[in-house]
Amino acid sequence: MKHFGIATLCGFIAMLAVGTIVSRGYRGDHWKSGRHLLAPKALNMGSVARDSRARINFKVLNDGSMAVRVSRVLANCGCTVARIDRPVVAPGGSATVYVVFRSRGYWREVEKKVYIFSDDANHPVRTVRIFGYVRTGAQLDARTVNLGAGRFTEELGPKRLHLFADAGVQEGKPHLVGGGPRLSMLAGKWKSVDAGRAQRCTLWIREERITQFPGTYSRTAFVAVGRGVRLPLRVLYTVRPVVSSDPAEVVLGHSATGPARTFLNCRGRHVDIDSISSVSGYCTARLAGAGTPGPELCISRTASGRRLKATEVDVIHVEYALDGGIRREVLSIPVVLER
């Protein structure tokens, strides 16, 4: 009986010793000395609606033997705000980082970064990458399209742009609303992009026939997509005069050098000059004759006696009639006056 009691006591002491060794061994494998903060490397916030706020939270862990102090939490963009619920994380403890992403102005794939600054000597800055996908709704890849320049009766374009929309938005072909009767659009077929989350349609914009006077024009039209969605589109183009000046820029020296000459070219059209005017009054012009291929202008200084700067630029406006006087246009000829 005495031997049994001694054996029992020895077994109990041995169990305590083994338990202490196992416990110490586990703690040594799992815990690290000093400060050691863990954070996820990447997170996916999934699909986000346009013009909305997405919230994503994650935890940071301290698996070190000392408390970790988080000095600040920052995001790499003003559209993303991040904060932590407690600045000090005890050994074996955790803290939660709250992130808010505003999707206004974004569409399709997005990636943001959150930086966690702490007194962890080995990793003073932990970076967490946050991915997401902002649903397109309907979006043009450009809000302005420039059709270039052309002359009367010519066609401008077509110029290409892309229309993106969420998967399944195919309620009739996209079409153009407004912009004038000669502004037209041809839409292609929808194609799936972004792993089926969005689709793309190619649009061609053109001006079928120029009928305006020379100048630069801006039109506002709308691309209609699906139910009640209208995307504004600004269309720019320039109408060149049918009549051109050769040379395009007239340079006048001293008044003693006499007038300079420029010829109006009209591509075989008959041109009747109605008036010639100077914008600033530094120079004057007169019609010298109707040569080939067009009338000749003689440009000279005025006798105003005004002091000129080192270089002054004047503009001569020549108003002429085309097509039997039905259409009237103004040609602007720059004149550089040197001292």
C-alpha positions in Angstrom: 0.0 0.0 0.0 2.8 2.3 0.8 4.6 1.5 -2.5 1.3 2.2 -4.3 1.1 5.7 -2.8 4.6 6.5 -3.7 4.1 5.3 -7.3 0.9 7.4 -7.6 2.7 10.5 -6.3 5.6 10.0 -8.8 3.1 9.6 -11.7 1.3 12.8 -10.8 4.6 14.8 -10.7 5.6 13.3 -14.0 2.3 14.4 -15.6 2.8 18.0 -14.3 6.3 18.0 -15.8 5.2 16.8 -19.2 2.3 19.2 -19.3 4.6 22.1 -18.4 7.0 21.1 -21.2 4.2 20.7 -23.8 2.7 24.0 -22.7 6.1 25.8 -23.0 6.8 24.2 -26.3 3.5 25.3 -27.8 3.9 28.8 -26.5 7.4 28.9 -28.0 6.2 27.8 -31.4 3.1 30.1 -31.6 4.2 33.3 -29.9 7.1 35.5 -31.1 9.2 37.6 -28.8 8.8 41.4 -29.1 6.1 43.1 -31.2 4.6 41.4 -34.2 1.5 42.6 -36.0 -0.3 40.5 -38.5 -2.7 41.8 -41.2 -4.2 40.3 -44.4 -2.4 41.0 -47.6 -5.4 41.4 -49.9 -9.2 41.6 -49.5 -12.0 41.7 -52.1 -14.9 43.9 -51.4 -16.9 42.4 -54.3 -19.3 44.3 -56.5 -20.0 47.9 -55.7 -22.8 50.1 -57.1 -22.0 53.4 -58.7 -22.2 56.6 -56.6 -22.4 54.5 -53.4 -20.3 53.7 -50.3 -18.8 50.3 -49.7 -17.7 49.2 -46.2 -15.2 46.5 -45.5 -13.7 45.6 -42.1 -10.8 43.3 -41.3 -8.8 42.4 -38.2 -5.2 42.8 -37.3 -3.6 40.4 -34.8 -0.7 40.7 -32.4 1.1 37.3 -32.0 4.1 38.8 -30.3 4.9 38.9 -26.6 4.7 42.7 -26.3 1.8 45.1 -27.0 1.8 46.8 -30.4 0.9 50.5 -30.7 -0.7 51.5 -34.1 0.2 55.2 -34.7 -2.0 55.7 -37.8 -4.0 54.1 -40.6 -4.0 55.7 -44.0 -5.5 55.0 -47.5 -3.7 55.8 -50.7 -6.7 57.8 -52.1 -9.1 60.5 -50.9 -12.0 58.3 -51.9 -11.1 55.8 -49.2 -11.2 56.3 -45.4 -9.7 53.9 -42.9 -9.6 53.9 -39.1 -8.8 51.4 -36.3 -10.9 50.8 -33.3 -8.1 50.6 -30.7 -4.5 52.0 -31.1 -2.9 49.5 -28.7 -3.1 45.7 -29.5 -2.2 43.5 -26.5 -0.3 40.3 -27.0 -2.7 37.7 -28.4 -5.3 40.4 -28.9 -6.8 41.9 -32.1 -8.1 45.2 -33.4 -10.6 45.9 -36.2 -9.8 48.3 -39.1 -12.9 49.9 -40.7 -12.6 51.0 -44.3 -15.1 53.0 -46.4 -14.7 53.4 -50.2 -16.7 56.0 -52.1 -17.3 54.8 -55.7 -18.3 58.1 -57.3 -16.1 58.7 -60.4 -15.0 55.0 -60.6 -16.2 52.2 -62.8 -15.1 48.7 -63.5 -12.0 47.3 -61.6 -10.6 49.3 -58.7 -7.7 48.7 -56.3 -7.0 50.6 -53.1 -4.4 50.3 -50.5 -4.6 50.7 -46.7 -1.3 51.4 -44.8 -1.1 50.4 -41.1 1.8 52.1 -39.2 2.9 50.6 -35.9 5.9 50.1 -33.7 6.5 46.6 -35.0 10.3 46.8 -35.7 10.3 44.2 -38.4 7.2 45.4 -40.2 6.6 49.1 -39.3 4.1 49.5 -42.2 1.7 46.8 -43.2 0.0 47.2 -46.6 -3.5 45.8 -47.3 -4.6 45.7 -50.9 -8.4 46.0 -51.4 -9.9 45.0 -54.7 -13.4 45.6 -56.0 -15.5 46.1 -59.1 -17.7 49.1 -59.5 -20.7 48.3 -61.6 -20.8 50.2 -64.8 -24.4 51.0 -65.1 -23.9 52.7 -68.5 -20.8 54.7 -69.2 -19.0 56.2 -72.3 -15.3 56.0 -72.4 -15.2 59.6 -73.5 -17.7 62.4 -73.0 -16.3 64.5 -75.9 -15.7 63.4 -79.5 -13.9 65.7 -82.0 -14.9 64.9 -85.6 -12.1 67.1 -87.0 -12.4 69.7 -89.7 -14.0 69.9 -93.2 -15.5 72.2 -95.7 -19.0 72.9 -96.9 -20.9 69.8 -98.1 -18.2 67.5 -96.9 -18.7 64.6 -94.4 -17.0 64.5 -91.0 -16.0 61.3 -89.2 -16.8 58.7 -88.3 -15.1 58.8 -85.0 -15.2 55.8 -82.6 -16.0 55.6 -78.9 -17.0 52.8 -76.6 -20.1 52.3 -74.5 -19.8 50.1 -71.4 -22.8 48.7 -69.6 -23.6 46.1 -67.0 -24.1 42.6 -68.2 -27.7 42.1 -69.6 -28.3 45.8 -70.5 -29.5 45.1 -74.1 -32.9 46.7 -74.2 -32.7 47.7 -77.8 -29.7 49.2 -79.6 -28.1 52.4 -78.3 -29.2 55.4 -80.3 -28.5 59.1 -80.5 -30.9 61.7 -79.3 -30.5 65.3 -80.3 -27.5 67.0 -81.9 -29.2 68.0 -85.2 -30.6 66.0 -88.1 -27.2 65.4 -89.8 -25.4 64.1 -86.7 -25.8 60.3 -86.7 -24.5 57.3 -84.9 -24.0 53.7 -85.9 -23.8 51.1 -83.0 -22.1 47.8 -83.2 -22.8 44.5 -81.4 -22.4 44.1 -77.6 -19.3 42.2 -76.6 -18.7 40.7 -73.1 -15.8 42.1 -71.2 -14.4 41.9 -67.6 -15.2 38.2 -67.2 -18.9 38.7 -68.0 -19.5 41.5 -65.5 -19.7 44.2 -68.1 -20.2 44.5 -71.9 -18.9 46.9 -74.5 -20.5 48.3 -77.6 -18.6 50.3 -80.2 -20.2 53.5 -81.5 -19.3 55.5 -84.6 -20.3 59.2 -84.7 -20.4 61.3 -87.9 -21.7 64.5 -89.4 -23.3 63.4 -92.7 -23.1 66.8 -94.4 -21.6 70.2 -93.4 -24.0 73.0 -93.9 -22.7 75.7 -91.5 -20.6 78.7 -92.0 -16.9 78.5 -91.2 -16.1 78.3 -87.5 -15.8 75.8 -84.7 -19.0 74.2 -83.4 -20.0 72.3 -80.3 -23.2 70.2 -80.1 -24.7 68.4 -77.2 -26.4 65.1 -77.9 -27.4 62.1 -75.8 -26.7 58.4 -76.2 -29.8 56.5 -75.1 -29.2 53.1 -73.4 -31.7 50.8 -72.0 -34.6 52.2 -70.0 -34.4 55.9 -69.6 -30.6 56.2 -69.5 -29.3 59.1 -71.4 -25.5 59.8 -71.5 -24.5 63.3 -72.5 -22.1 63.5 -75.4 -20.3 66.7 -76.6 -19.5 66.7 -80.3 -16.9 69.2 -81.7 -16.0 70.0 -85.2 -14.6 72.8 -87.3 -15.9 74.1 -90.6 -13.2 75.5 -92.9 -13.8 78.2 -95.4 -14.2 77.1 -99.0 -12.1 80.1 -100.0 -8.5 80.1 -98.8 -5.7 82.7 -98.8 -2.3 82.2 -100.4 -0.2 82.9 -98.4 -2.3 82.2 -95.3 -0.4 84.9 -93.3 0.6 88.2 -94.7 3.7 89.9 -93.3 4.1 93.7 -93.6 7.4 95.5 -93.0 8.0 99.2 -93.1 5.5 101.3 -95.0 8.1 102.2 -97.5 8.2 98.6 -98.7 4.8 98.9 -100.2 1.7 96.7 -100.0 1.8 92.9 -99.9 -0.4 90.7 -102.1 -2.5 87.6 -101.3 -4.6 85.6 -103.6 -7.9 84.0 -102.8 -8.3 80.4 -103.9 -11.8 79.0 -104.3 -11.4 75.6 -106.0 -12.9 76.7 -109.2 -15.9 78.5 -107.7 -16.9 82.0 -108.6 -16.3 84.4 -105.7 -17.9 87.8 -105.4 -16.2 89.9 -102.7 -18.6 92.2 -101.0 -16.6 93.9 -98.3 -13.1 94.1 -96.8 -12.6 95.2 -93.2 -9.7 95.5 -90.7 -10.3 94.4 -87.1 -7.8 96.8 -85.3 -7.3 99.4 -88.0 -3.5 98.9 -88.3 -3.8 98.0 -92.0 -6.0 98.3 -95.0 -6.8 96.2 -98.0 -8.3 96.7 -101.5 -9.4 94.4 -104.3 -6.7 94.7 -107.0 -8.3 92.5 -109.6 -9.9 89.2 -110.4 -7.0 87.0 -111.5 -6.6 83.3 -111.7 -7.4 81.3 -109.6 -9.2 84.0 -107.7 -9.2 87.7 -106.8 -6.0 89.5 -105.7 -5.9 91.6 -102.5 -3.4 94.3 -101.8 -2.7 94.9 -98.1 -0.8 97.9 -96.7 -0.4 99.9 -93.6 -2.8 102.6 -92.5 -1.7 106.2 -92.3 -2.8 106.6 -88.7 0.7 107.1 -87.4 0.0 105.1 -84.2 3.1 103.6 -82.5 3.2 99.9 -82.9 4.8 97.3 -80.6 7.6 95.1 -81.9 5.0 92.9 -83.5 1.3 93.5 -83.9 -1.2 91.2 -85.5 -4.2 92.5 -87.4 -6.9 90.5 -89.1 -8.5 91.3 -92.4 -12.1 90.0 -92.8 -13.1 89.3 -96.4 -16.8 88.8 -96.9 -17.7 86.9 -100.0 -20.7 85.2 -101.6 -20.9 81.7 -103.0 -23.4 79.7 -105.0 -24.9 82.8 -106.7 -25.1 84.8 -103.5 -27.2 82.2 -101.6 -24.5 81.5 -99.1 -22.2 84.2 -97.6 -19.0 83.5 -95.7 -16.2 85.5 -94.1 -12.5 84.6 -94.6 -10.1 85.8 -91.9 -6.6 86.6 -93.0 -3.9 87.3 -90.3 -1.6 90.2 -91.0 1.6 90.6 -89.1 2.9 94.1 -88.9 6.6 94.6 -88.0 8.2 97.9 -86.9 
